[in-house]
Amino acid sequence: MATQRAVRIIGAPLDLGQSRRGVDMGPSALRYAGLEERLASIGFDVEDRGNLRTREPEALAVGDLRARYLPEILDACAALAQAVCESVESGAVPLVLGGDHSVALGTLAGLATAAESAGGVLWIDAHGDLNRPETSPSGNVHGMPLAASLGLAGEMFAHPALPLPTVDPARVALVGVRELDPDEREIVRTTGIRVFTMSEIDRIGIERAVTEALARVAGPGFTHVSLDLDALDPEVAPGVGTPVRGGLTYREAHLACELVAESGQAGSLEVVEVNPILDRENTTASTAVELVASALGKTIL
């Protein structure tokens, strides 16, 4: 990504995919933390397209409890897919600001539309996001976007503006995982998705894990990086809705993003699940801004 000097910021303040309010303010928190200024300081031409319009849960019926607010989420993701596709076609790096992780469904659909093919994704997250409506313990769609993007979440996710599948399971790598539900583990086994758990990262180190993950996701079409801030340890990133102890340290997260930049593979990036209501002095958003800068090529020297 560092060779592409134009970045287009797309805010996706969707919060229908989870049950803790506040993540819809994530894009504003990232902007307040100086995102545009930080990217401009390292040489990028930054265009901020503002936020896409999204529905609010107070005005909606929950719908099917197996996948709460799914029709509205799909409509929002369709609008995001169009914005991402237009960004790619303009030659700019799409930088999507969530919102909860269900926005990834739209990001990946837009990338696949622009590339006219499925691609690969490096999914940095404490969770697998591989649940389906019939297996989800909560019915929260932010736990399903990767399964849906693989075409494994069923007909409920069908939408005319969201071509599925959008990613190739042979080109999916998860990094930082420390919670998987039983059915998610089964999907990992049957699809061959590569998962680097925190236990494995403890053993082999973050550099080897991310290097191997990047080799896994490389290929034609597109390569995307989806960063959920709950991949970091809650001591580092407290402002997330589903914190899990034992995550990436501040330096491990930066090295992961620096390796992304050095690889030159990724043409798009999204940052999700920043919840300023749960944060301390916007610490999580500020950390996210620095990680974005590292992923886009910021170096110390």
C-alpha positions in Angstrom: 0.0 0.0 0.0 2.9 2.4 0.6 3.4 2.8 -3.1 -0.1 4.2 -3.6 -0.1 7.8 -2.4 -3.9 8.5 -2.5 -6.2 7.4 0.3 -9.9 7.7 0.4 -11.5 7.6 3.9 -15.0 6.0 4.0 -16.9 6.2 7.3 -19.2 3.2 7.9 -20.8 4.0 11.3 -22.9 0.8 11.4 -23.7 -0.6 14.8 -26.6 -3.0 14.1 -24.3 -6.0 14.0 -23.7 -6.1 17.8 -25.4 -5.3 21.0 -23.3 -2.6 22.7 -24.0 0.9 21.6 -21.3 3.4 20.8 -19.4 1.7 17.9 -21.2 4.0 15.5 -19.1 6.8 16.8 -15.9 5.0 15.9 -15.3 6.9 12.6 -15.7 10.2 14.5 -13.3 9.0 17.2 -10.6 8.1 14.6 -11.0 11.4 12.9 -10.8 13.3 16.2 -7.6 11.4 16.9 -6.0 13.0 13.9 -6.3 10.3 11.2 -6.3 12.6 8.2 -3.4 14.8 9.5 -1.4 11.7 10.4 -1.7 10.3 6.9 -1.0 13.6 5.3 2.2 13.9 7.4 3.6 10.7 5.9 3.0 11.9 2.3 -0.5 10.7 1.4 -3.1 12.7 -0.5 -6.1 12.1 1.7 -9.7 12.5 0.7 -12.4 12.1 3.4 -15.8 11.1 1.9 -17.5 11.4 5.3 -19.9 8.8 6.6 -22.3 6.6 4.8 -25.9 6.8 6.1 -26.9 3.9 8.3 -30.1 3.0 10.2 -30.4 3.2 14.0 -31.7 0.2 16.0 -34.2 2.4 17.9 -36.2 2.9 14.7 -36.1 -0.8 13.6 -37.6 -4.1 14.4 -34.9 -6.7 15.4 -36.2 -9.2 12.8 -35.0 -12.7 12.7 -33.3 -13.4 16.1 -30.7 -15.7 14.4 -29.3 -12.6 12.5 -30.6 -9.4 14.1 -31.2 -6.4 11.7 -29.8 -8.4 8.8 -31.8 -6.7 6.0 -30.7 -3.3 7.1 -27.1 -4.4 7.6 -27.0 -5.8 4.0 -28.4 -2.6 2.6 -25.7 -0.6 4.4 -23.1 -3.0 3.2 -24.3 -2.6 -0.4 -23.8 1.2 -0.1 -20.4 0.6 1.3 -19.5 -1.8 -1.5 -20.3 0.8 -4.1 -18.2 3.4 -2.3 -15.2 1.0 -2.0 -15.5 -0.1 -5.7 -15.5 3.6 -6.7 -12.4 4.2 -4.6 -10.5 1.4 -6.2 -11.5 2.5 -9.7 -10.3 6.0 -8.9 -6.9 4.6 -8.0 -7.2 5.4 -4.3 -6.6 3.1 -1.3 -10.0 2.6 0.4 -9.7 3.1 4.1 -12.9 2.0 5.8 -13.7 3.2 9.3 -16.2 1.1 11.2 -18.6 0.6 12.8 -18.9 -3.0 13.9 -17.2 -5.8 11.9 -20.3 -6.5 9.8 -19.1 -3.7 7.6 -16.4 -6.1 6.2 -19.1 -7.8 4.2 -19.5 -4.5 2.2 -15.8 -3.8 1.9 -15.0 -7.2 0.5 -18.0 -7.1 -1.9 -16.8 -3.7 -3.2 -13.2 -5.0 -3.7 -14.5 -8.2 -5.5 -16.7 -6.1 -7.8 -13.8 -3.8 -8.7 -11.5 -6.8 -9.3 -14.1 -8.9 -10.9 -12.9 -11.8 -8.9 -12.6 -13.1 -5.3 -9.5 -12.2 -3.4 -7.6 -12.7 -0.1 -7.9 -11.2 3.3 -5.7 -10.9 6.4 -8.2 -10.8 9.3 -6.6 -9.5 12.5 -9.1 -10.2 15.2 -9.6 -11.9 18.6 -12.5 -13.8 17.0 -13.1 -15.8 13.9 -16.3 -14.1 12.7 -17.2 -17.4 11.1 -20.6 -18.0 12.7 -23.8 -18.4 10.6 -27.4 -17.6 11.6 -28.0 -21.2 12.6 -24.9 -21.4 14.7 -24.5 -18.0 16.3 -24.9 -18.0 20.0 -26.0 -14.3 20.0 -27.6 -13.6 16.6 -25.2 -10.7 16.2 -24.1 -10.3 12.6 -20.7 -8.9 13.5 -19.8 -12.5 14.3 -20.7 -13.6 10.8 -19.1 -11.4 8.1 -16.2 -13.7 7.2 -18.4 -16.8 6.9 -20.8 -14.7 4.7 -17.9 -13.5 2.6 -16.9 -17.1 2.0 -20.4 -17.9 0.9 -21.0 -20.1 3.9 -23.7 -18.2 5.7 -26.7 -19.2 3.6 -29.5 -17.6 1.6 -30.3 -15.1 4.4 -27.3 -13.1 3.2 -28.4 -12.9 -0.4 -28.5 -9.4 -1.7 -28.5 -8.2 -5.4 -25.6 -5.7 -4.7 -23.4 -8.1 -2.7 -21.8 -10.8 -4.9 -20.9 -13.8 -2.7 -18.5 -15.4 -2.2 -16.0 -12.6 -2.3 -12.9 -14.3 -0.8 -11.1 -17.5 -1.5 -10.8 -19.7 1.6 -7.3 -20.7 0.4 -6.4 -17.0 0.8 -7.8 -16.3 4.2 -5.5 -15.9 7.3 -6.7 -15.0 10.8 -4.1 -13.5 13.2 -4.5 -12.9 16.9 -7.5 -15.3 17.5 -8.2 -16.4 21.0 -11.9 -17.2 20.9 -13.7 -19.6 18.5 -17.1 -21.2 18.8 -17.4 -24.9 18.1 -19.0 -24.4 14.7 -16.4 -21.9 13.8 -13.7 -24.4 14.5 -15.5 -26.8 12.2 -15.4 -24.3 9.4 -11.7 -23.8 9.9 -11.1 -27.5 9.7 -13.3 -28.0 6.6 -12.2 -25.0 4.6 -8.5 -25.0 5.4 -8.5 -21.4 6.5 -5.2 -20.6 8.2 -5.6 -19.4 11.8 -2.7 -18.0 13.9 -4.0 -18.2 17.5 -2.3 -16.1 20.2 -0.9 -19.4 21.6 0.8 -20.0 18.3 2.0 -16.4 18.1 3.5 -16.8 21.6 5.5 -19.8 20.2 6.6 -18.6 16.8 6.5 -14.8 17.2 4.5 -12.2 15.5 6.9 -11.6 12.7 6.8 -15.2 11.5 3.1 -15.4 11.9 2.3 -12.3 9.9 4.9 -13.1 7.2 3.3 -16.6 6.8 -0.2 -15.0 6.8 0.7 -12.5 4.1 2.2 -15.3 1.9 -1.1 -17.1 2.4 -3.4 -14.3 1.3 -1.3 -13.2 -1.6 -2.6 -13.6 -5.1 -4.7 -12.1 -7.9 -7.8 -10.0 -7.6 -7.2 -8.1 -4.4 -5.6 -8.4 -1.0 -7.4 -6.7 1.9 -6.5 -6.2 5.6 -9.3 -6.1 8.1 -8.2 -4.9 11.6 -10.5 -5.4 14.5 -9.1 -3.4 17.5 -10.1 -6.2 19.9 -7.2 -8.2 18.4 -5.1 -6.0 20.8 -5.0 -6.7 24.5 -7.7 -4.7 26.4 -4.9 -3.0 28.4 -3.8 -1.5 25.1 -7.1 -1.0 23.4 -9.9 -0.8 26.1 -12.5 0.8 23.8 -14.0 -2.3 22.1 -17.2 -4.1 22.6 -16.0 -7.6 22.9 -12.6 -7.5 24.7 -10.6 -10.7 25.3 -7.6 -10.8 27.6 -4.3 -12.0 26.2 -4.2 -10.1 22.9 -1.5 -8.5 20.9 0.8 -6.0 22.6 1.2 -2.5 21.3 4.5 -3.4 19.6 3.3 -6.7 18.2 0.4 -4.8 16.6 2.7 -2.2 15.1 5.1 -4.8 13.8 2.2 -6.7 12.1 1.1 -3.4 10.4 4.7 -2.6 9.4 5.0 -6.0 7.8 1.8 -5.4 5.9 3.3 -2.1 4.5 6.7 -3.8 3.7 5.0 -6.5 1.8 3.3 -4.1 -0.6 0.5 -6.5 -1.1 -2.5 -4.9 0.4 -4.6 -2.5 -1.6 -7.2 -1.7 1.1 -7.6 -1.5 4.8 -10.5 -1.3 7.3 -10.4 -0.5 11.0 -13.4 -1.7 13.0 -15.0 -2.0 16.5 -13.6 1.2 18.1 -16.1 2.2 20.7 -15.4 5.6 22.3 -18.0 5.1 25.0 -16.0 2.2 26.4 -12.6 3.9 25.8 -10.3 5.9 28.1 -9.4 9.3 26.7 -9.8 8.1 23.1 -6.8 5.8 23.7 -8.1 3.1 21.4 -8.8 5.5 18.5 -5.4 7.1 18.9 -3.8 3.6 18.8 -5.8 2.7 15.7 -4.6 5.9 13.9 -1.0 5.0 14.6 -1.6 1.4 13.4 -3.2 2.7 10.2 -0.1 4.9 9.6 2.2 1.9 10.1 0.1 -0.3 7.7 0.4 2.5 5.1 4.1 2.8 5.4 5.1 5.0 8.3 8.6 4.1 9.5 10.8 5.4 12.3 13.8 6.2 10.0 
